[in-house]
């Protein structure tokens, strides 16, 4: 696997991620159960984005001195493009978390523990999936066409999908299967995932929520990881952009927790992005879309989507006032 990742870059990345992870998981409002106000969540989200951009700048500076300006420009743009794609697709993941916490009536004070383990699990699972994907691409380059077709299909499906009715989530086959294979209490037991009753070990509903959070991340990773492989197949760039996007998910969750319903148009923007990336992968042998154009296209789609969303919300609010 060809990569710009040197021992120095990998070591620096691991140290930065470890520090950020400790801050993200244990340094934010621990005494308050991890709950954040909208202002705090916005501030922390800005911090994570700023740190990610600083990493991109450091990567550019290092590669400029060791591999030349062209390589530095290309890889730094690839990192930023991948980060933007992962961050945008992560919003849908956060919406699923909101739905799960709401359905299982998980108090805000207990959500922190699930989010902590959810982020840690996502880091491990994404790392495994990215290196597996990199190996597959290095061994079978035709798999990029499979990824491209899958993303194009997913984008079209997302755009045409109707709103799901999640009122009967407890009757979903997966949840029934999990419940049928483990002893589970009917009520929460504080922040505990397991408890003992009459000498027997029982899982709590909070553990079920954690399982579903991890499953949701795997499902969304199936979309997001192939998407970034359309930008670059370098495992260092793919992994770093993925993990930097994941590290800010807890702040993003509290940023969106009270305004999720205000982003009704976002799925259409994400659908267009996935379709664009799918087409980019399918035509790679005929025309290679430069990374700068990919970055501008993804950023432009997100910006236009947010503007349209703001207009839709404005029209909706005006109707309610009448």
matplotlib code that plots the C-alpha trace (Angstrom):
import matplotlib.pyplot as plt

x = [0.0, 1.5, 1.3, 2.8, 2.7, 6.2, 6.9, 7.1, 3.7, 2.1, 3.6, 2.6, -0.9, -1.3, -0.1, -2.5, -5.4, -4.7, -4.6, -7.8, -9.5, -8.7, -10.0, -13.1, -14.1, -13.0, -12.5, -15.9, -18.4, -17.7, -19.3, -22.5, -22.8, -21.3, -24.2, -23.4, -25.3, -25.7, -23.1, -20.6, -21.2, -20.7, -17.4, -16.1, -17.1, -15.2, -12.2, -12.2, -12.5, -9.7, -7.4, -8.2, -7.3, -4.1, -3.2, -3.8, -1.5, 1.2, 0.9, 1.3, 4.4, 6.0, 5.3, 6.5, 9.9, 10.2, 8.3, 7.8, 5.1, 3.0, 2.7, 2.1, -0.7, -2.4, -2.3, -3.4, -6.4, -7.2, -7.2, -9.5, -11.9, -12.0, -12.6, -15.4, -17.1, -16.8, -18.1, -21.1, -22.0, -21.5, -24.5, -26.9, -25.2, -25.8, -29.5, -29.7, -28.2, -30.8, -33.6, -32.1, -31.8, -35.3, -36.9, -35.2, -35.8, -32.1, -31.7, -29.1, -27.1, -26.7, -26.0, -22.4, -21.3, -22.8, -21.3, -17.8, -17.8, -19.5, -16.7, -14.0, -15.7, -16.1, -12.4, -11.5, -14.0, -13.2, -9.4, -10.0, -12.4, -10.0, -7.0, -9.1, -10.4, -6.9, -5.7, -8.6, -8.0, -4.2, -5.0, -8.1, -8.2, -11.5, -13.2, -13.2, -15.9, -18.0, -17.6, -18.6, -21.7, -22.7, -22.3, -24.3, -27.1, -27.0, -27.2, -30.3, -31.9, -31.3, -32.9, -36.0, -36.4, -39.5, -39.2, -39.0, -41.5, -39.4, -42.3, -42.0, -38.2, -38.6, -40.2, -37.3, -35.9, -32.4, -33.5, -35.8, -32.8, -30.5, -33.1, -33.8, -30.1, -29.3, -30.9, -31.9, -33.5, -36.6, -35.2, -32.0, -29.5, -27.8, -24.7, -24.2, -24.2, -24.6, -26.0, -26.5, -29.9, -30.2, -26.6, -27.2, -25.7, -28.2, -27.6, -29.3, -31.2, -28.3, -26.1, -28.6, -28.4, -24.6, -24.8, -27.2, -24.9, -22.0, -24.0, -25.2, -21.6, -20.7, -23.6, -22.7, -19.0, -20.0, -21.0, -18.4, -15.3, -15.8, -16.6, -13.2, -11.4, -12.8, -10.6, -7.5, -6.4, -3.6, -4.5, -2.8, -5.0, -8.1, -7.6, -6.6, -9.5, -11.9, -10.7, -10.5, -14.2, -15.2, -13.4, -15.8, -19.0, -19.9, -19.8, -21.8, -24.4, -25.1, -25.0, -27.8, -29.8, -32.4, -32.4, -32.3, -35.8, -34.5, -32.3, -34.9, -33.2, -29.8, -30.4, -30.8, -27.5, -25.8, -27.5, -26.1, -22.6, -22.7, -23.9, -21.2, -18.5, -19.9, -19.8, -16.2, -15.1, -16.9, -15.3, -11.8, -10.4, -11.9, -11.5, -9.8, -11.6, -9.0, -9.1, -9.6, -12.7, -14.0, -13.5, -15.2, -18.1, -18.7, -18.4, -20.7, -23.3, -23.3, -23.5, -26.4, -28.2, -27.9, -29.1, -32.1, -32.7, -32.7, -35.2, -37.5, -37.3, -38.1, -41.2, -42.3, -41.9, -43.8, -46.7, -46.9, -47.0, -50.0]
y = [0.0, 3.3, 6.0, 9.2, 8.0, 7.9, 6.6, 10.3, 11.1, 8.0, 8.7, 12.3, 11.4, 8.8, 11.3, 14.0, 11.6, 10.2, 13.8, 14.8, 11.6, 12.2, 15.8, 14.8, 11.9, 13.0, 16.8, 18.1, 18.7, 15.4, 16.6, 17.3, 13.9, 15.1, 17.2, 20.4, 23.5, 24.6, 27.3, 24.9, 22.3, 25.0, 26.1, 22.5, 21.8, 24.8, 23.6, 20.2, 21.6, 24.1, 21.3, 19.2, 22.1, 22.7, 19.0, 19.5, 22.5, 20.6, 17.7, 20.1, 21.8, 18.4, 17.0, 20.2, 19.8, 16.1, 15.3, 18.6, 21.2, 19.2, 16.2, 18.5, 20.3, 17.1, 15.3, 18.3, 18.8, 15.1, 15.3, 18.3, 16.8, 13.5, 15.2, 17.3, 14.2, 12.2, 15.2, 15.7, 12.0, 11.8, 14.1, 11.3, 9.0, 11.6, 11.7, 7.9, 8.3, 11.0, 8.6, 5.7, 7.8, 9.2, 5.8, 4.1, 7.3, 7.5, 10.5, 13.1, 12.3, 8.7, 9.5, 10.5, 6.9, 5.6, 8.3, 7.7, 4.0, 4.7, 7.0, 4.6, 1.7, 3.8, 4.5, 0.8, -0.3, 2.4, 1.6, -2.1, -1.3, 1.2, -1.0, -3.9, -1.6, -0.4, -4.0, -5.0, -2.0, -2.8, -6.4, -5.9, -2.5, -3.3, -3.1, 0.7, 0.2, -1.8, 1.0, 3.6, 1.7, 1.1, 4.8, 5.9, 3.4, 4.6, 8.3, 7.6, 5.5, 8.1, 10.9, 8.8, 7.2, 8.2, 9.2, 6.1, 5.5, 4.7, 4.3, 0.6, 0.3, -2.2, -4.6, -4.5, -8.0, -7.0, -5.8, -8.8, -11.1, -9.3, -9.4, -13.1, -14.0, -12.2, -11.6, -8.0, -5.8, -3.8, -0.6, 1.4, 0.7, 4.1, 4.2, 0.4, -1.8, -5.0, -5.8, -9.0, -10.3, -13.5, -14.3, -14.0, -11.4, -9.2, -6.6, -3.3, -1.4, 1.0, -1.8, -2.5, 1.2, 0.9, -2.1, -0.3, 2.8, 0.7, -1.1, 2.2, 3.3, 0.2, 0.7, 4.4, 3.4, 1.2, 4.4, 6.8, 4.8, 3.9, 7.6, 8.8, 6.1, 8.0, 10.9, 9.0, 5.4, 6.4, 4.6, 7.4, 10.2, 8.0, 7.0, 10.5, 12.3, 9.7, 9.8, 13.5, 13.7, 11.0, 12.8, 15.7, 13.6, 14.0, 17.8, 17.5, 15.4, 18.1, 20.7, 19.1, 17.5, 20.3, 21.3, 18.0, 18.5, 21.8, 19.9, 18.2, 18.9, 17.6, 14.1, 15.4, 17.2, 14.0, 12.0, 14.2, 14.0, 10.2, 10.1, 12.5, 10.5, 7.3, 8.7, 10.0, 6.4, 4.9, 7.3, 7.3, 5.5, 8.0, 11.2, 11.9, 14.7, 16.8, 16.8, 20.6, 20.3, 17.5, 19.6, 22.6, 20.4, 18.8, 22.1, 23.8, 21.1, 21.4, 25.2, 25.2, 22.5, 24.6, 27.8, 25.9, 24.4, 27.8, 29.1, 26.1, 26.6, 30.4, 29.6, 27.0, 29.5, 32.2, 29.8, 29.0, 32.7, 33.3]
z = [0.0, -1.1, 1.6, 2.6, 6.2, 7.7, 11.3, 12.4, 10.8, 12.3, 15.7, 15.7, 14.6, 17.4, 20.0, 18.8, 18.7, 22.2, 23.6, 21.7, 22.8, 26.5, 26.2, 24.3, 26.4, 29.9, 29.8, 28.8, 31.6, 33.3, 36.5, 34.7, 33.1, 29.9, 28.8, 27.0, 26.3, 22.6, 23.1, 24.7, 21.9, 19.2, 20.9, 21.1, 17.6, 16.4, 18.4, 16.8, 13.3, 14.0, 15.3, 12.2, 10.0, 12.0, 11.4, 7.7, 7.8, 9.7, 7.2, 4.3, 5.9, 6.6, 3.1, 1.4, 3.1, 2.4, -0.7, -2.5, -3.0, -5.4, -3.1, -0.1, -1.9, -3.2, 0.1, 2.2, -0.1, 0.0, 3.8, 3.9, 1.3, 3.1, 6.4, 5.0, 3.5, 6.7, 8.8, 6.6, 6.5, 10.3, 10.7, 9.7, 12.2, 14.9, 13.9, 14.5, 17.9, 18.7, 17.7, 19.7, 22.9, 22.4, 21.9, 24.9, 27.0, 27.9, 30.3, 29.2, 32.3, 31.1, 27.4, 28.1, 28.9, 25.7, 23.6, 25.3, 24.4, 21.1, 20.0, 21.2, 19.4, 16.2, 16.2, 16.5, 13.9, 11.4, 11.7, 11.0, 8.1, 6.5, 6.6, 5.2, 2.5, 1.6, 1.3, -0.9, -3.2, -3.4, -4.3, -6.4, -8.0, -9.8, -6.4, -6.8, -9.4, -7.0, -4.4, -7.0, -8.1, -4.5, -3.6, -6.7, -5.7, -2.1, -3.1, -5.3, -2.7, 0.0, -2.2, -2.9, 0.5, 2.5, 6.1, 8.3, 11.1, 14.1, 16.5, 16.5, 16.7, 19.5, 17.0, 14.6, 13.9, 15.0, 18.4, 18.9, 18.0, 20.5, 23.3, 22.7, 23.2, 26.5, 29.8, 30.1, 32.7, 32.0, 33.5, 33.5, 36.3, 36.3, 34.0, 34.3, 31.3, 33.4, 36.8, 38.9, 40.0, 42.0, 41.2, 37.4, 35.1, 33.3, 30.6, 31.0, 28.2, 28.2, 26.9, 24.1, 23.2, 23.0, 20.8, 18.4, 18.4, 17.4, 14.7, 13.3, 13.0, 11.1, 8.7, 8.1, 7.7, 4.8, 3.0, 4.2, 3.9, 0.2, -0.3, 0.9, -1.2, -4.2, -3.0, -2.1, -1.4, 0.9, 4.2, 6.2, 4.7, 4.8, 8.5, 9.7, 8.1, 9.4, 12.9, 13.1, 12.0, 14.6, 17.5, 17.3, 17.2, 20.9, 20.6, 17.3, 19.0, 21.6, 18.9, 17.0, 19.8, 19.9, 16.3, 14.4, 13.0, 11.4, 8.9, 6.8, 3.5, 4.6, 3.3, -0.2, -0.1, 1.3, -1.4, -4.2, -2.6, -2.5, -6.1, -7.2, -5.5, -7.0, -10.5, -9.8, -9.0, -12.0, -14.6, -13.1, -16.1, -18.5, -16.6, -13.2, -11.4, -9.6, -5.8, -5.7, -7.8, -5.6, -2.5, -4.1, -5.3, -1.9, -0.1, -2.6, -2.3, 1.5, 1.4, -1.1, 0.9, 4.1, 2.3, 0.9, 4.4, 6.0, 3.3, 4.0, 7.7, 7.2, 5.1, 7.7, 10.6, 8.6, 8.1, 11.8, 12.6, 10.4]

ax = plt.figure().add_subplot(projection="3d")
ax.plot(x, y, z, "-o")
ax.set_aspect("equal")
plt.show()
